[in-house]
Amino acid sequence: MDSHEGKLKRDPCKEALSCHIPSSKPVLLSALIATSQTFICLNCFSIKGHMERPTRQREHDGTQEQETEESEQTCPECDSTAISTDGSGELICEDCGLVIEDENIDRGPEWRAFNHSERQSKSRVGAPTTQTMHDKGLTTTIDWKDKDAYGRSISSKKRSQMHRLRKWQERIRTKDAGERNLQFALSEIDRMASALGVPRSVREVASVIYRRALDEDLIRGRSIEGVATSCLYAACRQEGIPRSLEEVSDVSRVEQKEIGRTYRYVAQELKLKMEPVDPKQYVPRFASELELSEEVQSKANEIIDVTAEQGLLSGKSPTGYAAAAIYAASLLCNEKKTQREVADVAQVTEVTIRNRYQEQIEAMGIH
């Protein structure tokens, strides 16, 4: 017993616990039961405490439990237990190929890395970086609500202190004129993109294009709003989001001619690859705003395909061409809309619709 107690006394993990039951000899601590990690006094056999298993061991046990659950799972199609998880998080039966689960939560990072150094450089804590903010979302923002963590109003002294901190925080976020330029331009892109209702991906692409234009010194001699608007229009073209120059001009603070001129200059200098705009991209949106059926949309797409094969689309405005096809399709499907209604939705003139309409019905052989 003495030798055993001597071993226990030398164990630093047990020094925090001791038994106070009267005994002829002081008993400092007990033995460890490996399965439960519980301290037991060797004098009175009372349980003195519980020690959590080390973090690594808990993680290892959790991994083992997850692997056990996967190994116990069977395929509902062939009753096979050969279930594996692929890179996208899907559970797949290796025998019959059935996808058992396809909506598993991927807890991995949203970025890709191909070596250890790249993985270390991209590893971070917090929200993902974004090109739509001049600092890529890496700085701290101080809230304007003047509330504490419990939602209570702070004192006037604290409010004045937070006001000063906020002011200096805004100042240090932009170090020079270039960053102030970028901050204003990206806020304009975000405002116009919200007004146009385009997805987040378009804003990201527009921000990247503007950053490239700023690096190439293409902003000099041109307005920031004009370049920002042209970058947004270019991003819509690249992402296949149908927005006409007229629609972009309506939400911008510059004239349509300047937007078009700046867009051509930026696209040429940055060598942006732009596919010709397909009029069929405008058909679903125009038809939806005019409350037309799927039959009209299908007929309008057919008219565009047939007439485009005959070369009528060359040199024509895609929006006007799509609007004329919708007008013709609405007449053929007995869902008539006036030229004025279609022109207002497509933001073209009635003359444009009449001219394109005449060309299309002649090409289709409709009289």
C-alpha positions in Angstrom: 0.0 0.0 0.0 2.8 2.4 0.9 4.6 1.8 -2.4 1.4 2.3 -4.3 0.6 5.5 -2.4 4.1 6.7 -3.2 3.5 6.3 -6.9 0.3 8.2 -6.6 1.9 11.1 -4.7 4.3 11.6 -7.5 1.5 12.0 -10.0 0.9 15.7 -10.5 -2.5 15.2 -11.9 -3.8 14.0 -8.5 -2.5 16.7 -6.3 -5.7 18.8 -6.5 -7.8 16.1 -4.8 -7.4 14.6 -1.4 -9.4 12.5 1.1 -10.1 14.1 4.5 -11.4 10.9 6.3 -9.3 10.3 9.4 -6.6 7.7 8.8 -3.4 6.7 10.3 -1.6 7.7 7.1 -2.4 10.6 4.9 -3.9 9.4 1.6 -3.3 11.9 -1.2 -5.1 10.2 -4.0 -6.3 7.3 -5.7 -6.1 5.3 -8.9 -7.5 6.0 -12.3 -10.0 3.7 -13.8 -9.1 3.9 -17.4 -12.6 3.5 -18.8 -14.2 6.4 -16.9 -11.2 8.5 -15.8 -12.7 8.6 -12.2 -10.6 9.4 -9.1 -11.3 6.9 -6.2 -9.8 7.2 -2.7 -8.0 4.0 -1.8 -8.7 4.6 1.9 -12.5 5.0 1.9 -13.2 4.0 -1.8 -15.3 7.1 -2.3 -15.4 8.8 -5.8 -13.6 12.1 -5.5 -14.0 13.6 -9.0 -14.3 13.1 -12.7 -11.7 14.2 -15.3 -12.7 14.8 -18.9 -10.9 12.9 -21.5 -8.3 14.9 -23.5 -9.6 16.8 -26.5 -7.7 14.7 -29.0 -9.2 11.5 -27.5 -12.7 13.0 -27.6 -12.3 14.0 -31.2 -10.9 10.6 -32.1 -13.8 8.9 -30.3 -16.3 11.1 -32.2 -14.6 10.2 -35.5 -14.8 6.5 -34.6 -18.5 6.9 -33.7 -19.2 8.6 -37.1 -17.4 5.8 -38.9 -19.3 3.2 -37.0 -22.6 4.9 -37.9 -21.6 5.0 -41.6 -20.5 1.3 -41.5 -23.7 0.2 -39.9 -25.8 2.1 -42.5 -27.2 -0.1 -45.3 -28.3 0.7 -48.8 -32.1 0.7 -49.1 -31.9 -0.6 -52.6 -29.5 -3.6 -52.3 -29.0 -3.9 -48.5 -25.2 -3.5 -49.0 -23.1 -2.0 -46.2 -20.4 -0.7 -48.6 -21.4 2.9 -48.1 -18.8 5.7 -48.8 -18.7 9.5 -48.8 -17.4 11.3 -51.9 -15.8 14.7 -52.0 -19.1 16.6 -52.3 -20.5 15.1 -49.1 -22.9 12.6 -50.7 -23.4 9.1 -49.3 -23.1 6.6 -52.1 -23.6 2.8 -52.3 -20.4 1.3 -53.8 -22.3 -1.8 -55.0 -25.3 -0.4 -56.9 -24.3 3.3 -57.2 -27.4 4.7 -55.4 -27.0 8.1 -53.9 -28.4 7.6 -50.4 -28.0 11.2 -49.1 -27.2 14.3 -51.2 -27.7 17.1 -48.7 -25.1 16.5 -46.1 -23.6 19.6 -44.6 -20.1 20.2 -45.9 -18.1 21.5 -42.9 -14.9 22.1 -44.9 -13.6 25.4 -46.2 -15.2 27.1 -49.2 -11.7 27.6 -50.8 -9.4 25.1 -52.5 -5.7 24.5 -51.7 -3.3 22.2 -53.5 -0.3 22.2 -51.1 0.4 22.9 -47.4 1.7 26.4 -47.8 -1.4 27.5 -49.8 -3.6 25.8 -47.2 -1.8 27.7 -44.4 -2.1 31.1 -46.2 -5.8 30.7 -46.9 -6.7 29.3 -43.5 -8.6 32.0 -41.5 -11.4 32.6 -39.0 -14.4 34.8 -39.9 -16.6 35.5 -42.9 -15.3 34.7 -46.4 -13.5 37.5 -48.3 -15.5 39.4 -50.9 -14.4 41.6 -53.9 -17.5 43.9 -53.4 -15.8 45.7 -50.5 -12.6 47.8 -51.0 -10.9 46.0 -48.0 -12.4 42.7 -49.1 -14.4 42.6 -45.8 -11.4 42.1 -43.6 -11.8 45.2 -41.3 -14.0 45.6 -38.3 -17.2 47.6 -38.4 -18.5 49.4 -35.3 -22.2 49.4 -35.1 -24.3 52.6 -34.9 -27.0 51.3 -32.6 -25.2 52.4 -29.4 -26.3 49.3 -27.6 -24.4 47.0 -25.3 -24.3 43.2 -25.7 -27.7 42.9 -23.9 -29.4 45.4 -26.1 -29.4 48.2 -23.4 -28.6 51.8 -24.3 -25.1 52.9 -23.3 -24.3 56.0 -21.4 -23.7 59.4 -23.0 -20.0 59.2 -22.1 -19.7 55.8 -23.9 -21.7 57.1 -26.8 -19.3 60.0 -27.4 -16.4 57.6 -27.1 -17.9 55.2 -29.6 -18.6 58.1 -32.0 -14.9 59.1 -31.9 -13.9 55.4 -32.4 -16.3 55.1 -35.3 -14.9 58.2 -37.0 -11.3 57.1 -36.8 -12.3 53.6 -37.9 -13.8 55.0 -41.1 -10.7 57.1 -41.6 -8.1 54.3 -41.3 -10.1 52.0 -43.5 -9.1 54.1 -46.5 -5.4 54.8 -46.6 -5.1 56.8 -49.8 -7.0 58.3 -52.7 -7.0 55.0 -54.6 -8.8 53.2 -51.8 -11.3 56.1 -51.5 -11.9 55.8 -55.2 -12.4 52.1 -54.9 -14.7 52.4 -51.9 -17.0 54.9 -53.7 -17.1 52.9 -56.9 -17.9 49.6 -55.2 -20.7 51.2 -53.3 -22.1 52.5 -56.6 -21.9 49.0 -58.1 -23.7 47.6 -55.1 -26.4 50.2 -55.3 -27.1 49.8 -59.0 -26.9 46.0 -58.8 -29.6 46.1 -56.1 -31.8 48.3 -58.2 -31.4 46.0 -61.2 -32.0 42.9 -59.1 -29.0 41.0 -60.4 -27.5 38.1 -58.4 -24.4 38.4 -56.1 -22.1 36.8 -58.7 -22.6 39.7 -61.0 -21.6 42.2 -58.3 -18.4 40.1 -57.6 -17.5 40.1 -61.3 -18.2 43.8 -61.7 -16.0 44.5 -58.7 -13.1 42.5 -60.1 -13.4 44.3 -63.5 -13.3 47.7 -61.8 -10.3 46.7 -59.7 -8.5 45.7 -63.0 -9.5 49.0 -64.6 -8.1 50.9 -61.5 -4.8 48.9 -61.6 -4.4 49.6 -65.4 -5.1 53.4 -64.7 -8.1 53.4 -67.0 -10.1 55.7 -64.6 -8.0 58.8 -65.3 -10.0 61.4 -67.2 -13.3 59.5 -66.7 -16.0 59.7 -64.0 -16.0 57.0 -61.4 -19.7 56.5 -61.8 -19.3 56.0 -65.6 -16.6 53.4 -65.2 -18.5 51.6 -62.4 -21.6 51.5 -64.5 -19.8 50.2 -67.5 -18.2 47.5 -65.4 -21.6 46.4 -64.1 -22.9 46.2 -67.6 -19.9 44.2 -68.7 -20.4 41.8 -65.8 -24.1 41.3 -66.8 -22.9 40.5 -70.3 -20.3 38.0 -69.1 -22.7 36.3 -66.6 -25.5 36.0 -69.1 -27.8 38.2 -67.2 -30.0 40.1 -69.7 -29.9 43.8 -68.8 -30.0 46.3 -71.6 -27.9 49.5 -71.7 -31.1 51.5 -71.2 -32.0 49.6 -68.0 -28.5 50.1 -66.6 -28.6 53.8 -67.6 -31.9 54.3 -65.7 -30.3 53.3 -62.4 -27.0 55.2 -63.0 -26.1 58.8 -62.5 -24.5 59.2 -66.0 -25.9 59.4 -69.5 -26.3 56.3 -71.7 -23.8 57.6 -74.3 -21.1 57.9 -71.8 -21.8 54.4 -70.4 -21.6 52.9 -73.9 -18.4 54.8 -74.8 -16.7 53.9 -71.5 -17.9 50.3 -71.7 -16.3 49.9 -75.2 -13.0 51.4 -74.0 -12.8 49.3 -70.8 -13.7 46.1 -72.7 -11.1 46.8 -75.4 -8.3 47.7 -72.9 -8.9 44.8 -70.6 -9.6 42.4 -73.5 -12.9 41.3 -72.1 -14.5 38.4 -74.0 -18.1 39.3 -74.7 -20.5 36.9 -76.4 -23.2 38.5 -78.6 -26.4 39.0 -76.6 -29.1 36.4 -77.4 -32.6 38.1 -77.7 -34.0 34.9 -76.2 -32.5 35.8 -72.9 -35.0 38.7 -72.7 -38.1 36.7 -73.5 -38.9 35.2 -70.1 -38.5 38.5 -68.2 -40.5 40.5 -70.8 -43.2 37.9 -71.0 -43.5 37.7 -67.2 -43.9 41.4 -66.9 -46.6 41.3 -69.6 -48.3 38.3 -67.8 -48.1 36.1 -70.9 -48.3 32.3 -71.0 -45.5 29.7 -71.6 -47.1 29.2 -75.0 -46.3 32.7 -76.0 -42.7 32.5 -74.7 -42.2 29.2 -76.7 -43.6 30.8 -79.9 -41.5 33.9 -79.4 -38.3 31.8 -79.1 -39.3 29.9 -82.2 -39.7 33.2 -84.2 -36.3 34.4 -83.0 -34.6 31.1 -84.0 -36.2 30.9 -87.5 -35.6 34.6 -88.3 -32.0 34.7 -86.9 -31.1 31.8 -89.2 -32.0 34.0 -92.1 -29.7 36.7 -90.9 -32.3 39.2 -89.8 -30.7 39.6 -86.3 -27.4 41.0 -87.6 -27.0 44.7 -86.5 -30.4 44.7 -84.7 -31.0 45.6 -81.0 -31.6 42.4 -79.0 -34.2 44.0 -76.8 -36.2 45.4 -79.8 -35.9 42.1 -81.6 -37.1 40.1 -78.5 -40.0 42.6 -78.0 -41.2 42.3 -81.6 -41.1 38.5 -81.3 -43.2 38.6 -78.2 -45.6 41.0 -79.8 -46.0 38.7 -82.8 -46.3 35.6 -80.6 -49.0 37.3 -78.5 -51.1 37.9 -81.7 -50.6 34.3 -82.9 -51.6 32.8 -79.5 -54.6 35.1 -79.0 -53.1 36.9 -76.0 -52.9 40.2 -77.7 -50.8 43.0 -76.2 -50.5 46.5 -77.7 -47.3 47.8 -79.1 -47.2 50.5 -76.4 -47.4 47.9 -73.6 -44.6 45.8 -75.1 -42.5 48.9 -75.8 -42.8 50.2 -72.3 -41.6 46.8 -70.8 -38.7 46.5 -73.3 -37.8 50.2 -73.1 -37.8 50.6 -76.9 -40.0 52.7 -79.2 -43.1 51.5 -80.9 -41.5 52.3 -84.3 -38.7 49.7 -83.5 -41.3 47.1 -82.6 -43.3 47.7 -85.9 -40.2 47.5 -88.0 -38.9 44.3 -86.5 -42.4 42.8 -86.4 -42.8 43.4 -90.2 -39.4 41.8 -90.9 -40.2 38.8 -88.7 -43.6 37.9 -90.1 -42.3 38.2 -93.7 -39.5 35.9 -92.8 -41.9 33.4 -91.2 -44.2 33.6 -94.2 -47.1 34.8 -92.0 -49.6 37.2 -93.6 
